């Protein structure tokens, strides 16, 4: 398998399409709640990314965000071609 196909498989392979119920609620499938370590007693964070949402257990999200600094975030913008837009 080529690298780009393997990457997309890992990134997009776990996605699940869900619909709102009649009360406009979003039911997160059990396997995704278990994978994300979300239980009824946890707070969650909802992150928008274009046409998709990521739902994180709040403590895990907070820990994940500690690794990002201004320097490595600028490096990430370069990787996706946004550094020219940001730096003007």
LINFEN-V359522 format. One record per backbone hydrogen bond with DSSP energy under -0.5 kcal/mol. CO is the residue of the C=O (numbers start at 1). NH is the residue of the N-H. If there is no record, write none. Layout:
BEGIN
CO NH
CO NH
END
This chain:
BEGIN
2 6
3 7
4 8
5 9
6 10
7 11
8 12
9 13
12 15
16 18
19 27
21 24
25 21
25 27
26 28
27 29
29 32
29 33
30 34
31 35
32 36
33 38
34 37
37 39
39 42
43 58
45 47
45 56
47 54
49 52
52 49
54 47
54 56
56 45
57 61
58 62
59 63
60 64
61 65
62 66
63 66
64 67
65 68
67 69
69 73
70 74
71 75
72 76
73 77
74 78
75 79
76 80
77 82
77 83
78 81
82 86
83 87
84 88
END
